[in-house]
Amino acid sequence: MRLLLGILLMGLAFTNPISAFEAPVINLPYITLQSAYSSEYNITHYRRIPFAASTADQNRFRAPQPPPQINGTYLTDRPFPSCPLADGTGSEDCLYLGIYSRPWAEGDKLRPVTVVLHGGAYTAGTASFNIPPYGFATLNVSELNDFVLVYPNYRLGALGFLPGKAIKDDQNAVLNPGLLDQQAALRWVHEHIEHFGGDPTDVAIFGQSAGGGSVVAQVIANGGKTAPKLFQRALGLYEEFVDLMGCSGLEEVLDCLRTVDLNTTMNASSSISGEWAPVIDEAFLQKTLSQAVSNGTLNTDLVWGMFNTMEGENFVSSDLKNANDFLLYIGYAGAVASFLQTGDPNAHKVGFDSLASRR
């Protein structure tokens, strides 16, 4: 019996991930964080850390506010909600980030940090909180390639990128709050990442699609002036959104926008989806990328870019069976048929003559 008990205890010791590495507790000025450890991937992770306050109620359209003081030990090994999405999921209490790295102890060498900004056309997506997280396998393929990875959320759609003069002029609102959320996460990293084994003087930001656009925005932020015409394009979008929210004609439009329920807000946002993006606000974004590069007013010493050679496959319908389906999908066949007047027996001659006359 004693021998059997000893074998069982040894088995438990080997199956308990904490036995290989004790998941640390991190004390920050506003919160105490309990981490977790994955023996399968040999990583310490903090999947859910609040880096700013909820964006609900009076914080809607405001710059990100400091996170609240949290008493007790905060368990980080759990997912967090996305910021509100068009399908009705998500929460305005969404400004969380996750941190992932190999085990690190006080006194060990600090490691480079990579902050990953997710894509999604500024209307969709969320920060990764899976184990292992997106990108971890690539960035940690060997002991020589050892990073601390950080994945923050940021506001999307109208809640993150509503333009308009009323927003700009309101002292309790800002343009581009989604970008300011990203900046708040970067500031949080600068202030606290050393406690997690990250080097605050060696931080890179990475993203693809809208995440890549966000990287550009952070690189050129806070410098120079810009032409007012870039702001004029956004004004009509603001008025359309206000009308969809049922707030047109009111004296205090922003007060109305802040009190409309989240479902109505996201329905209004998604009905004009595809239009949401950062705007030149003369504060955070003060010039275009080309102007910033020409003037050398960048917030970094090193920039590198990459291309997704097969990314187009993600945007093609899976229902296409042949080339004709594809042409119909992109509207090309219909456009050609109209141009060549296919009901006319002389269409080929008409089309050829028309094309020849344009050369």
C-alpha positions in Angstrom: 0.0 0.0 0.0 2.8 2.4 0.9 4.6 1.6 -2.4 1.3 2.3 -4.4 0.8 5.5 -2.5 4.3 6.6 -3.3 3.8 5.9 -7.0 0.6 7.9 -7.0 2.2 10.9 -5.3 5.1 10.8 -7.8 2.5 10.7 -10.6 0.7 13.7 -9.2 4.0 15.6 -8.9 4.8 15.1 -12.6 1.3 16.0 -13.8 1.0 19.2 -11.7 2.4 22.0 -14.0 3.2 24.2 -11.0 5.7 21.6 -9.8 8.0 22.5 -12.7 7.7 26.2 -12.2 5.8 28.2 -9.6 3.5 30.7 -11.3 4.5 34.1 -9.9 2.4 36.7 -8.2 3.0 40.3 -9.5 2.3 43.3 -7.3 1.6 46.5 -9.1 0.4 49.8 -7.5 -3.2 49.2 -8.5 -3.5 45.4 -8.6 -2.0 42.1 -7.5 -1.9 39.6 -10.4 -1.8 35.8 -10.1 -0.2 34.3 -13.2 -0.5 30.8 -14.6 2.0 28.3 -16.1 1.6 26.0 -19.0 3.8 23.0 -18.8 2.8 21.9 -22.3 4.3 25.0 -23.8 6.6 26.1 -21.0 5.2 29.6 -20.8 4.0 31.8 -18.0 0.9 33.7 -19.0 -1.4 36.5 -17.7 -4.3 36.2 -20.1 -6.4 39.0 -18.6 -4.9 42.2 -17.1 -7.0 45.5 -17.0 -4.9 48.3 -18.4 -7.6 51.0 -18.4 -11.1 51.6 -17.0 -14.4 50.4 -18.6 -15.4 52.5 -21.6 -19.1 52.3 -20.8 -21.4 55.2 -19.9 -19.7 58.5 -19.5 -16.4 57.0 -20.7 -17.9 56.3 -24.1 -15.9 58.3 -26.7 -13.5 59.5 -23.9 -9.8 58.9 -23.9 -8.9 55.8 -22.0 -9.1 56.3 -18.2 -6.8 54.8 -15.6 -7.7 51.3 -14.4 -9.5 51.1 -11.0 -7.9 50.0 -7.8 -8.5 46.3 -7.3 -8.2 44.7 -3.9 -7.2 41.1 -3.3 -5.5 38.9 -5.8 -6.7 39.1 -9.4 -6.8 35.8 -11.2 -5.5 36.4 -14.8 -5.9 32.9 -16.2 -9.2 33.6 -17.9 -10.4 35.1 -21.2 -11.6 38.6 -21.6 -14.4 40.1 -23.8 -13.7 41.7 -27.1 -14.7 45.3 -27.5 -18.3 45.5 -28.9 -18.6 43.9 -32.3 -21.2 44.1 -35.1 -22.7 40.7 -34.2 -23.7 41.9 -30.7 -20.9 40.2 -28.8 -18.3 42.0 -26.7 -18.5 44.5 -23.9 -17.5 48.1 -23.3 -15.5 46.9 -20.4 -12.9 45.5 -22.8 -9.6 47.3 -22.2 -7.5 44.3 -21.2 -4.2 42.9 -22.3 -2.5 39.5 -22.1 1.2 38.8 -21.5 3.0 35.6 -22.5 6.7 34.6 -22.0 8.9 31.8 -21.0 9.4 31.5 -17.2 11.3 34.4 -15.8 12.5 35.1 -12.2 13.7 38.3 -10.5 17.4 38.8 -11.4 17.1 37.1 -14.8 18.1 39.1 -17.9 15.2 41.3 -19.2 13.9 40.3 -22.6 12.7 42.1 -25.7 9.0 42.9 -25.8 6.6 42.7 -28.8 3.2 44.3 -28.6 0.8 42.7 -31.1 -2.1 44.9 -32.4 -4.8 42.8 -33.9 -6.4 43.4 -37.3 -10.0 43.4 -38.4 -10.6 46.6 -40.5 -11.0 48.6 -37.3 -14.4 47.0 -36.9 -13.7 43.4 -35.9 -11.2 41.2 -34.1 -9.9 40.9 -30.6 -6.6 40.4 -28.7 -5.5 36.8 -28.4 -5.9 35.0 -25.1 -5.4 31.5 -26.3 -2.7 29.1 -25.1 -0.3 29.4 -26.9 -1.2 32.8 -28.2 -1.1 33.8 -31.9 2.5 34.4 -32.9 4.1 32.7 -30.0 5.4 29.7 -31.9 7.0 31.9 -34.5 8.6 34.3 -32.2 9.8 31.7 -29.7 11.2 29.0 -32.0 14.4 28.7 -30.1 16.0 29.7 -26.8 17.9 32.4 -28.8 14.6 34.0 -30.0 13.0 34.8 -26.6 10.3 37.5 -26.4 7.7 38.8 -24.0 4.5 39.1 -26.0 1.7 41.5 -25.2 -1.8 41.5 -26.8 -4.0 44.5 -26.0 -7.6 45.2 -26.9 -8.8 48.5 -28.4 -12.2 50.0 -29.2 -13.6 49.3 -32.7 -16.2 50.7 -35.1 -18.0 53.9 -34.2 -17.0 53.5 -30.5 -13.3 53.6 -31.5 -13.2 55.8 -34.6 -16.3 58.1 -34.8 -15.2 61.3 -36.5 -16.8 64.7 -36.5 -16.4 68.3 -35.3 -18.7 67.7 -32.3 -16.4 65.0 -31.1 -13.4 67.2 -31.6 -14.9 70.1 -29.7 -16.3 68.2 -26.7 -13.9 68.3 -23.8 -15.1 64.9 -22.6 -14.6 63.2 -26.0 -11.7 62.5 -28.3 -11.2 61.5 -31.9 -9.5 58.2 -32.5 -10.1 56.7 -29.0 -9.2 53.3 -30.4 -5.7 54.5 -31.2 -5.5 56.1 -27.7 -6.4 52.7 -26.2 -3.4 51.3 -28.0 -1.2 54.1 -26.8 -2.5 53.5 -23.2 -1.5 49.9 -23.5 1.9 50.9 -24.7 2.3 53.3 -21.8 1.2 50.5 -19.4 3.9 48.3 -21.0 6.5 51.0 -20.5 5.6 51.4 -16.9 5.1 47.8 -15.8 6.6 45.3 -18.2 9.9 45.0 -16.2 7.9 43.1 -13.5 7.1 40.5 -16.1 10.7 40.1 -17.4 10.3 42.5 -20.3 12.8 45.3 -21.2 10.9 48.6 -21.3 13.7 50.1 -23.5 13.4 47.3 -26.1 9.7 47.3 -27.2 8.5 46.6 -30.7 5.0 46.9 -32.0 3.6 44.6 -34.7 0.4 44.1 -36.5 -1.2 43.1 -39.8 -4.1 44.5 -41.7 -5.7 47.1 -39.5 -3.1 46.1 -36.9 -0.4 47.2 -39.4 -2.3 50.5 -39.9 -2.4 50.9 -36.2 1.4 50.5 -36.0 1.7 53.2 -38.6 -0.6 55.5 -36.6 1.5 54.9 -33.5 4.7 55.6 -35.4 3.6 59.0 -36.7 1.5 60.1 -33.8 1.8 63.5 -32.2 3.7 65.6 -34.7 3.1 68.3 -37.4 0.0 69.8 -39.0 -2.4 68.6 -41.7 -4.8 69.9 -44.3 -8.4 70.5 -43.1 -9.9 68.6 -46.1 -9.1 65.2 -44.4 -11.5 66.3 -41.7 -14.3 67.3 -44.0 -14.7 63.8 -45.4 -15.4 62.6 -41.9 -18.2 65.1 -41.1 -20.9 63.4 -43.2 -20.1 60.0 -41.6 -20.6 61.5 -38.1 -24.0 63.0 -39.1 -25.1 59.6 -40.6 -24.2 57.8 -37.4 -26.0 60.4 -35.2 -29.1 59.9 -37.3 -29.0 56.1 -37.0 -28.6 56.5 -33.3 -31.8 58.6 -33.1 -29.9 61.7 -31.7 -30.4 64.1 -34.6 -31.6 67.6 -33.8 -30.8 67.4 -30.1 -28.9 70.2 -28.4 -26.6 67.7 -26.5 -25.9 65.1 -29.2 -23.0 63.5 -27.4 -24.9 63.1 -24.2 -27.5 61.2 -26.3 -24.9 59.1 -28.0 -23.5 58.0 -24.6 -26.8 56.9 -23.3 -28.0 54.8 -26.3 -28.0 51.1 -25.5 -25.1 49.1 -26.8 -27.1 46.9 -29.3 -28.5 50.0 -31.0 -25.0 51.5 -31.1 -23.4 48.5 -32.7 -26.3 48.1 -35.2 -25.7 51.7 -36.2 -22.0 51.2 -36.4 -22.2 48.0 -38.5 -24.7 49.5 -40.9 -22.0 51.8 -42.1 -19.2 49.3 -41.5 -16.1 49.7 -43.7 -16.0 53.4 -43.2 -14.4 53.4 -39.7 -10.7 54.2 -39.6 -8.3 56.7 -37.9 -8.7 60.3 -38.9 -6.3 63.3 -38.8 -7.3 65.0 -35.6 -4.5 67.6 -35.3 -3.6 66.1 -31.9 -2.7 62.4 -31.8 -2.5 62.2 -35.6 -1.3 65.5 -37.0 -0.1 64.5 -40.5 -0.2 61.8 -43.1 2.3 59.0 -43.2 4.0 60.4 -46.3 4.4 63.8 -44.6 5.7 62.3 -41.4 8.3 60.2 -43.3 9.3 63.2 -45.4 9.8 65.3 -42.3 11.4 62.5 -40.2 9.0 63.0 -37.4 8.6 59.4 -36.3 8.4 57.8 -32.9 10.9 55.0 -33.7 14.4 54.5 -35.0 13.6 51.3 -36.9 10.6 50.3 -39.0 10.3 47.1 -41.1 7.4 45.8 -43.1 6.1 42.5 -44.4 3.6 41.3 -47.0 1.1 38.4 -46.8 1.4 36.9 -50.3 -1.7 34.7 -50.0 -3.9 37.1 -48.0 -6.3 37.5 -50.9 -7.6 34.0 -50.4 -9.2 35.2 -47.1 -11.4 37.6 -49.0 -12.7 35.3 -51.8 -16.1 33.5 -51.3 -15.8 29.8 -50.6 -18.9 29.2 -52.8 -17.0 29.9 -56.1 -16.8 26.7 -58.3 -15.2 28.0 -61.5 -13.9 31.0 -63.3 -17.3 32.2 -64.4 -18.5 32.2 -60.7 -15.5 34.3 -59.9 -16.2 36.8 -62.6 -19.8 37.1 -61.5 -18.6 37.5 -57.9 -16.5 40.5 -58.7 -19.1 41.9 -61.1 -16.7 41.8 -64.0 -18.9 39.6 -66.2 -21.9 41.8 -65.8 -19.9 44.9 -66.5 -18.4 43.4 -69.7 -21.8 42.2 -70.8 -23.3 45.6 -70.4 -20.4 47.3 -72.1 -20.5 45.0 -75.1 -24.3 45.0 -75.4 -24.5 41.2 -75.6 -28.1 41.3 -76.9 -26.9 43.0 -80.0 -25.6 40.6 -82.8 -23.0 43.3 -83.7 -21.8 43.5 -80.0 -18.4 42.2 -80.7 -17.8 44.9 -83.4 -19.3 47.6 -81.2 -17.1 46.6 -78.3 -14.0 46.3 -80.4 -14.5 49.7 -82.0 -15.2 51.3 -78.6 -12.0 49.8 -77.1 -10.0 50.8 -80.1 -11.2 54.4 -80.0 -9.8 54.7 -76.4 -6.3 53.7 -77.2 
